[in-house]
Amino acid sequence: MTDEREYREKRWAALALLCMAQFVVVLDASIVNVALPTIGSDLNFDQDNLSWVINAYILAFGGFLLLGGRLADLLGRRRVFIAGLILFAAASLVGGFAESEEFLIAARAAQGLGAALLSPAALSIITTTFKDGSERNKALGVWGAVAGSGGAAGVLLGGVLTEYAGWEWVLWVNVPIGIIAALLAPRLILESRSEDENRSFDVPGAVTVTGGLALFVYALVEAPDAGWDSTQTLGLLGLAIVILAAFVAIELRSEKPLVPFRIFRLRTLTGANVVGLLTGASLFSMFFFISLYMQNVLGYSAIKAGLSYLPLAVTIILAAGIASQLVTKIGFKPVMAMGMGFIAAGLAWFSQISVDGSYLSDVLFPSLLAAIGLGFSFVPTTIAAMSGVEDREAGLASGVINTSQQIGGALGLAILSSIAFSRIGDLAAQGETGPAALTEGYGDAFMVGSGIALLGIAASLILIRNSDSKEHTEIGVGESAPVAAPAGDPV
């Protein structure tokens, strides 16, 4: 009991540690983007394989998230978090020494696996450490601010490190962070697991869900190049669906399933995951297309493009903090719907980009709208996805919402890239090439992304239960003084 009290007094320091780890996970999904040309030149990459420096990370991360979340519940959340940190740091160190494309791609896949272990474990630690209500909302607001700004920070940091230190440092920067976090974790984080769970592990379920999700993500990231109606894409998607159907059949018959489907009887949890998927599909590719527009159309250097993300990153941090307070006052449902509305508006504005545009009108203002939307949607979606979930299944719920967002991001990038480059190809066939054609293609992608965000508004209003959202505000309002942050904790 004394140990629990000591750890509780350190919970805000533990939150800082968890957020730092999550920051590098999100950072690594984007930090390599700017370094790709240099990596390709130094390692003599085949241009067709260069994209796999990014895809290998996304594939392993998205494929193993659900498994990572459940392992955290069964084996211990702190233990799995530390294991993920060590693997992530080791893979980052090895990747920086890569001398061939195969070696680097393998290291990036190992990074993704480490991220898939530590990310859901970290989120579940937050939900089991902080009391439901305003305290947890505040913690998840900080979490959302850090996670949401990581993508923008990755583009900036990637440009600076590549320019002044070398591409290897976009990987090596993770090593000291991972080591420090792994050493501090036992001192700041109390171990927790599902004590009443049978220690048996659902191996068939783990193999099928990981294989099915990984194959599904692989089909999505390859679809723009292979073609959506190609034998490869249709065959891989069909095989992924068959494997995932086998997973469902296995889980329904298992006494101790990896994923107990009763968790999806929570309507708000299911709705939050639908919104999370639509958020990823509409918004995650925004960073990709903004970078292309600034560098290929406006002629920005990599560093200038990275610096252009600073207002967006700051706005995400501020919006996430405001969102956590609003959730406590009015519930997560209206804040979530507002967030998707801001995203839809920002992307609709981006669809009007022009070939002779300016940073102020074509990038800054629409990116600020989208940033507000990201902060307002990410925080309440995460809170809603964990609402009503028992502590023993916190890791599972964390893995599910992370998987929804990652699958959504991969799906959105695949679809919107196909739309953009198909439009660019059609214009090229008509003799229109250069910045004008690129601008039209990117604009079409932004408009479709805005439409996906509108579906997110509908999902928020229809699928999220009013009673769950209202009950959440009552929890926050009903908290008494003893629950407030102790001396020394941030207010």
N, C-alpha and C positions, 0 to 999 in steps of 0.2 A: 504493500500500500504506500509505503514511504517512497519507493522507487517510482511508482506511478505519479505521485505528487511532484517529485523532482522533475520528472520528464514533462509534466503538464506546465510547470513553471518555465520550461525551456521551449514551449511549443512555437513561439513566434520566431525564435532562432532556428528551430527545425523547419519552419515554413520557408525561411530565407534559403536554407540549404536545399530543400526540395525544389524551390523555384529556380535556383541556380542550375540544378541538374536538368530540369525541364527546358530551361532556356537554351542550353547547348544542344538538346535534342531537336528543338524546332529550328535553331540556328543552322544545324548541319543539313537540313533539308534544302536550304537556299544558299549557304555560304560558298558552296562549290561552283555555283552557276557562273559567277564572274571569272573564276579561275579556269574554266574549261578550255578556252583557247590555248592558254599557256601549258596546261597539262597535256593537251593533245600534241602540242609541238615537242615538248620535252620527252614524252614517252612514245612518240611516233604512233599515236593512236590511229586506228582505222576510223574514219569519220563516222561510219555507220555504228561503231561501238562506243563512241564518245558519250552519247546520252546515257549509257549504262553506268557511268560514274554516279549519276543521280538516280537512275531507275533501280539499281541494285539496292540502294539504301531504302527507297520507297517500298520496294517489293518485300524485303525482309521485315521492315517495320510494320507494314500493313498486314502481312501474312501471319505474324507471330503475336500481335497485340492481344488477341483474345486468349491465347494460351498463356501469355505472360501475366495477364490479369488473374487468371484462375490459379496459376502457380503461386502467386502472391498470397492468395487466400489460404491455400493448402500448406505451403511450405514455410510461410512467414513473410510478411510484407517487407520488413527491414532487410531480411536476408536476401530476398529476390532483388530488392532495390540496390543493395551493395553489389550483388553479382552482376547486375546489369551495368552499373557504373564501371566496374573493373573490366568487363568485356568491352565496353564502349571506349574506355581510355586505351586499352591494349590495342584494339583494332585501329584507333586513330594514330597511335605511335607507329605501328607496323605499316599502315597505309602511306605515311609520309616518307617512308624509305622505299616505296615501290619503284621498281625499275622496268616494269612491264604492265601492259594494260590489264592482263589477266589477274596479276597480283593486286593491283589497285581495286579492281572491281570486287574481288573476293573480300578485301579489307572493308570496303564500303558495305557489303552485305553483312559482314560481322558487326559493323557499327549499327546497322539497322536492327539486328537481332538484340544487341545490347540495349538499344533504345526501346524496343518492344517489351523488354523485361522491366526496365526502370520506370518508364512513363506511367503505366497503369498502377504500378506499385506505389509510386509517389502520390498519385491522385487519391488512391484508396487510403493511404496514411493520413492525408489531410482530412478526409471525411470521417475517419475514426478517431482523430485527435481533437478536432474542434467540434463543439456542441452545435447541434442543428439550430438554425436561426441566424441572428445578426452576426454572431461570432464566426460561424462557418461562411456566411455570405462575404464577410470582410476578407477571410482567408482565400476564398475562391476568387474574389475580386483581384487580389494581388496575383494569384495564380494565372488568371485570365489576362491580366495586363502583361505579365512576363511572357506567357506563351504567345499571345497575340502580336507582341512587338518583335518576337524572335526572328520572324521571316524578314521583316524590313531591316533589322540590325544585321542579319546574315549577308544581305546584299552589300551593305556599306562596309562591314568588316572584311568581307571577301575581297572587295576591291582594294582596300588599303593594304591588307596582308600580301596579296598577290603582287601589287606594285612595288612595295618596299621591303618585303622579307622573303618572298618566294611562295609558290603555290603550296609547298609542303606545310606551311604554317597554318593554312586553313584547316588542316587536320591536327597538327600538333598543339594548337591552342586548346584543344579539349583535354589534353593529357593532364596538366596540373590541376585543372578544375575537377576532373574525375577522381584523381588521387586524393585531393584535399577533401572532397565530399565523402568518399568512401571511408576515410580516417575519422571524420567528424560524426558520421551517421550513428555509430553505436553510442556516442555520448549524448546525442540530441534526440534520437528517435527510439521510442519504446517498441519492442518487438510485439507483433500481434498476428494472430492467425485465427482460422475457424476451428476453435478447440473441439466443437461437437461434431466436426466432419470426420467421416471414416478416412483413414490415411491412404486408402487405395486410390490409384490414379487411373483415369479413363484413357488408356493408351490409344485404342481405336478411334475414340472421339477426337483426341489431340491430333492424331495423324491426319484424319480426314478434314477437320476444320482448317488446320494450317495449310495442308496441301490445296484444298479448294480455294481458300482466300488468296494464297500466293499465286495460283494459276489464274484466278480472276483478275488480280491486279496486273499480272504479266500480260494478259490478253488486252487489257485496257491501255497500258503504256505502249504496246506495239501496234495497236489498231491504227493510229494516224499514218504510220509508214506502210503497214501491210494492207490497209484498206478495211473498212468496216464490213464489206460484203465478201471479203477474201475467205478462202478455205481455212487459212490459218486462224483468223480471228473468230469465225463462226465455230470452227472445230474446238478451239481452246475454251471459248465461252461455254459451249455445250458440255465439254468435259468437266469444267469447273462446276457447272450446275449439277451434273450427275454426282460428282464427289460430295458437294454440299448437301444434296438430297440424301446420300448415304449417311452423312453425318447426322442429319435430322433423325433418320431411322434408327441409328445406333443410340442416340441420346434418349429417344422415346422408350427404348427397351432396357436401358441401363439403370441399375439400382442406384448407382452413384455417378450420374452423368457429369461430364466436364462443364456443360452448360445446362443447368436445370431450367427448362422452358417456362416453368411457373413464373419466373421473374418477368416475363413479357406480359403477364396478366396485369401488371401495373401499367395502366393506360398512359399515364404521364411519362413514365420511363420510355415506353415505346414511341410516344409522340416526340419526346426530346431527341431520340435517336434519328427519327425521320428528319427533324429540323436540323440536326447536326450534319446529316448527310447532305442536305440541300445547301447548308451554309458552306460546306467544303466544296460542293460542286459549283456554286456560284462565285465564290470569292477567292479561293486559293490560287486559281490561275490568274487572278488580277495582277499579282506581282510579276508573273511571267510576261504578260502582255504589256504592262507598263514599262518594264525594262527594255523590251524589244522596241517599243514606240520611241522611248527617249534616246536609245542608242542608234537605231536604224533609220528613224525619221527626223528627229530633232538634232541628231549628230552629237549627243553627249558622250563624253568619255566614261569609262567604267566607274571611276571615282566620283565624277560629277553626278552620274545616275544614282550611285549609292547615297551620296549626300542629300539628294532630292527626296529620299525616303524619310529623312529625319522628322519633318513635321507629322508625317503619317504615324511613325512609331510613337512619338510623344502623345499624339491624340488618342491612340489606342490605349495607352497607359491611363490617361485621364478618364476616358470613357468607361473603361473597365471598373475603375474606382467608383465612378458615379453610378454605374449599373448595379454594383453590389449594394449600395445604399438604397437605390430605388426598389430592388427586389424585396428588401426588408419592409419597405413602406407600402408598396402596392402589389407585390407578388411577382413571380417570375414570368407569368404568361404575358401580361401587357408589355413588359420590358423586352421580352423575346420578339414579340410582333413588331415593336418599334424598331428594334435592331435590324430585322429583315427588311423593314421599310427603308431605312437609311441605306442599306446595302443596295437595294433595288434602285434607289434614286441615284446613288453614286455611280453605279455601273451604267445606268441610262445616260448620265452626263458624259461618262467616258466614251460611250458609243458615238458621241458627236465630235471626237477628235478630228483635227484637220492637219493636212500635210504641212501647212505653214503656221502651225499652232505655237502657243507659248506655254511656258511652265505654269504661269499663274492661272490661266483660264482652262487649259487642257489637262493639267496634271494635279496641281495643288488643291484646288477647291473640290473637284470630284473625289480625290483621294482622302480628303478630310471627312467627307460624308461617309465614304466606305469605311474609314477607320472608326468613326463613331458607331457605325453599324456592327463592325466586328466586335468592339467592346461590349455593346449592348446585347448582342446575340450570344457570344461565346460564354459569358459568365452565367446568365440565366439558364442557358441550355445545359451547362454542366451541372448546375444546382438541381434542375428538374430531373436530369438523368440519374442523379443519386438520391432523389427524394423518395422516401418510403422504403428504401433498400436496407435490409438488415446488415449490421456490421460484418457478419460472417460472409456476406456476398459482395462486399464493397469492391474488392479487386475485380470480380467478374463484371460488375456494372461499370467500373472504370475502363476495363478492357473493351466493353461493348461500345461505349460512347467514343472512345479513341478510334476504334475500328470504323465506326460509322463516319466519322470526320475524315479519316484517311481514305477510305473507299470513295467517299464523296469527292474528295480532292482529286484522286486519280481519275475517277469517272468524268468529272467536270473538265479537267485538263485535256483528257483524250477527246471528248466531244467538241469542246470549244476550239482546240487546236485544229481538229479536222474541218470545222466550219471556217476558221480563219484562212487556213492554207488552201482549202478548196476554192474559196473566193479569190484568193490571190492567184491561184492557178488558172481559174477561168478568165480573169482579167489579162493575165499574161498571154493566154491563147488569143485574145482579142487585140494584142499588141500594146496593152497598157502595163507597164512595169515600173519598178522603182518605188520611191516613197509613197506615191499616190496610191498604188495598188496595195502596198502594205497597210496603209492607213485604213483603207476600206475593209480589208480583211480583219484587222484588229477590231474595228468598229462593230462589225457583224458579231464577233465573238462576245464583245462587251454587252451588246443588246440581248443576246440569248442568255448570258449570265444574269442580266437583270430580270428576265422572265423566270428563271429558276428561283431567284430570290423572292419573287412574287408568290410562287408556290410555297415558299417557306413561311410567308405571312399567313397563308391559308392553313397550312399545317399547324402553325402555332395556335391559331384561333379555334380550330376544329378538334385537334387531337389532345391538347393539353387540358386537363380537368380544372375547372374553375375552383372546385373545392380544395384540390391539392395546393393550388397557388395561394388561395386565401388562408388556408391552414398554415402555410409557411410564414405568412406575415404575422399571424397570431402567435406563432412560436417566437418570432423576433420581438414583438411588442411585449410578450409576456415574460421575457427574461428579466430577472431582477439583478440588483447591484452585484451580488457575489459572482455572477457569471462574467462580469466585465473584465477586460484585460488587466492583469495585475501590474503593480508598479514595475516600470522598466520596459513594458510591452508598448508597441506603437498604438496610438489612439486612432 
